[in-house]
């Protein structure tokens, strides 16, 4: 399971700015006034030695009004769920009574805390951290969330205990690979009440998980092993994820973290959409998280039976408009309650898993690349043609294809999409996101002049003088 790291601190110390930097997104709103963040924000961290779930909190207010009390309550619930806490303080504003109150509560709860002294750009780190030793939470780290100063070093410290040594026992590795080959781990995700638990029960053939016509019935991620058509699966039924403005109960907020961890643990994700409610922005946001983690994906549009023809056309248009970024995912219109389309759905899951874990030979990848370039050459850049020479596989789950050539940094997005589609068609990679990495070859003549021997330099100078004499 991914470790959960929570950001804590009083308002306006830079928690949301740090959240955006660590996740590589702009999901958290940032403005220069306190109290902007009033709810928890979740994301996958990108900076650090291991993956993790990051939680941005609204901060503990320094006022005693009702709203500040609610914000503080949400913060402490997030901290209770976290494996480690980053306490942000303000190097420019100095230590305040609010910082001391938060530190006292963190010490009382016995949490693992790293104190990050933010807004320390241009300051001596030792001087910036000096007064915050009085918080009694150990050593502090001076950072700048806005500029990224020492942020990577801080995450090395935070995640140090979660870094594990790779297994060296070949027998254990072979056993792990065999188990992975036998069972496909599938996470079933979606908004509340879209039919996730009903789908799991239909696949298992038993009321294995609670299915009830009320949003939020599932509070945790439940693993259900089963076999279908000779293939072993482990289904993960996750709690529904709704818009943050509609998430009110603290226990439901904890379940969101479990769902995000389930996405990371899965080989394939089944995203359930509710045809009766249409495609929402929250559906698109959730699918964006799945794509970010590089998971194979299958879409199930549930409650399709009995839907009027006009409404079906509307749902299809919404999918085209709101979800173009996952056009690689197989789309199935199903009824989890009656079992319509479930067989085809699981067939796509198997194909998506094979695509995500496929081995692609370098000669075949290079052949497809050259055929694509011959059909549609790359554009000119400053009068020079982009040269793409060969390709090889750089990873699996998701498939990573590394392409070597010249001026590869200038390959346009449209041409990248063209290459992805050619590779997907050639290797039948439906259901798996393909990631391309471009690498430019070094110029073989770069620096050659500086490597001439003195004798070669002398001969070159004599030749230049001789050529000048002839021209005169």
BELJOBEL-V383640 format. One record per pair of residues at least 4 apart in sequence whose C-alpha atoms are under 6 Angstrom apart, sorted by sequence separation. I is the first residue (numbers start at 1). J is the second residue. If there is no record, write none. Layout:
I J
I J
This chain:
20 24
90 94
126 130
144 148
155 159
156 160
201 205
227 231
318 322
319 323
320 324
335 339
348 352
354 358
373 377
380 384
395 399
424 428
452 456
20 25
106 111
144 149
201 206
227 232
290 295
335 340
380 385
395 400
424 429
20 26
143 149
201 207
227 233
334 340
394 400
45 52
61 68
143 150
201 208
226 233
334 341
393 400
394 401
44 52
45 53
143 151
225 233
378 386
393 401
394 402
44 53
45 54
225 234
392 401
393 402
43 53
44 54
224 234
392 402
43 54
129 140
224 235
391 402
16 28
42 54
60 72
223 235
391 403
42 55
58 71
198 211
223 236
390 403
41 55
197 211
222 236
390 404
41 56
222 237
389 404
40 56
221 237
239 255
388 404
389 405
40 57
125 142
221 238
388 405
57 75
387 405
39 58
220 239
387 406
38 58
219 239
386 406
23 44
37 58
218 239
238 259
386 407
12 34
23 45
120 142
193 215
11 34
22 45
23 46
120 143
121 144
192 215
11 35
22 46
116 140
117 141
120 144
192 216
366 390
22 47
115 140
116 141
117 142
118 143
119 144
366 391
91 117
116 142
117 143
118 144
275 301
365 391
86 113
90 117
91 118
268 295
274 301
275 302
84 112
85 113
86 114
87 115
88 116
89 117
90 118
91 119
268 296
269 297
270 298
271 299
272 300
273 301
274 302
275 303
86 115
87 116
88 117
89 118
91 120
268 297
270 299
272 301
273 302
275 304
304 333
304 334
362 392
408 438
298 329
304 335
297 329
298 330
299 331
300 332
301 333
302 334
303 335
408 440
38 71
300 333
301 334
302 335
402 436
404 438
406 440
220 255
399 434
400 435
401 436
402 437
403 438
404 439
405 440
406 441
219 255
400 436
402 438
404 440
405 441
91 128
221 258
278 315
357 396
357 397
356 397
356 398
356 399
4 52
6 54
11 59
185 233
187 235
188 236
192 240
3 52
4 53
5 54
6 55
7 56
10 59
183 232
184 233
185 234
186 235
187 236
188 237
189 238
191 240
2 52
4 54
9 59
10 60
182 232
183 233
190 240
191 241
8 59
10 61
191 242
296 352
355 429
6 82
13 89
356 432
5 82
13 90
355 432
4 82
7 85
9 87
4 83
5 84
6 85
7 86
8 87
9 88
187 266
352 431
5 85
186 266
194 274
352 432
185 266
188 269
190 271
185 267
186 268
187 269
188 270
189 271
190 272
186 269
330 431
328 430
329 431
328 431
294 398
48 155
48 156
18 145
17 145
297 431
296 431
296 432
199 336
198 336
2 261
